Amino acid sequence: MTRGSKFLIVALSTFAMAGTAVAQGDGGDTGDGTDTSGDTSGDTTAGGDTSAGGDTSAGGDTGGDTSAGGDMGGDMGTEMGGPPPLITPKGKIKIFAAVDINLSKSAVGKPVDITPDVWYGVMPKLEIGVAHSGMGVGGFWGGGLGGGVCITGKSSNCPKVYNGPLLIGAHYALVEGGFDIAADAGFEFRSLDPNLMAVKLGILGRKMAGKIGIMFNPNISIGLNKRSGGNKEFLSIPVAVHFMATPKVGVGLQTGIAGTLSHFGDNFTVPVSVGGMFMLNDKMMAGASFNLFAPFAGKVGGVDISGFDGRSITLFFGFHN
């Protein structure tokens, strides 16, 4: 297996463990004129508007978490058989940057954001980092629209240029080999204004079988403050399958379920994403995913938001040294 192929497998693994974040909160505009109330789902959040069918609120917090560029990097240069480690090797750094573009009905380009993640290997089995992307914070592909650096302005669902979500996280390898498992934990600012904090606990898992990989990242984000205002627990269970079509090209499919634990039956989504990536060289890759927030199942405040009107595209770039 070539070095580029190994890197792409793990890059796609990372991509596969991350997700479509639809901001949520106590009163979301679905975009088709339907106002909803109560906690929303889509990916994580405790207090923003969700945008399953149209407007996607920027200041929304994304509370479901995961390790985005978290897997993008193992020891890409290893000459050993099989994929590189799940965790960034000691002394190495990896960078993952995504651009999220809303394509929802009546809200195309509202908003557009840039979400960078950086991870560093501090020990042979431990990496630490900061994440902004939906892949790094929410666990699903697609990103939390309006997070990171939101560039389209207040009139286009960017109340603030920067308001989180921000995850300060760590991943520690527990099992390594053909079936990899790592602990996934961190401290999260779901938003900076208002200040909504949470702690994230979960696991990263990857099973490789030749050119096929299965990834999963169940995690829970537990609200630490302003719980009476809705900053409570958010559950994310993303599952993805990827396939290495060639040594330089990978494709993948992700789905799962996410929602607030409180009244879960009235506040959950089943997002679906398809994506692919291409090795630019043995250190860099680029790709994209097309994300549907809730094509088959999704509720906001008890209101059904399932359908194809809530959608986005994510463009991403990865680098490791």
PyMOL commands that set and color helices and strands:
alter all, ss='L'
color gray80, all
select helices_A, chain A and resi 3-16+69-71+134-137+154-156+227-229+264-266
alter helices_A, ss='H'
color red, helices_A
select strands_A, chain A and resi 20-21+27-29+35-37+93-102+112-123+126-131+143-144+149-150+166-175+179-191+196-209+212-216+219-223+234-246+249-260+268-269+272-279+284-292+299-300+303-304+311-320
alter strands_A, ss='S'
color yellow, strands_A
deselect
rebuild
show_as cartoon
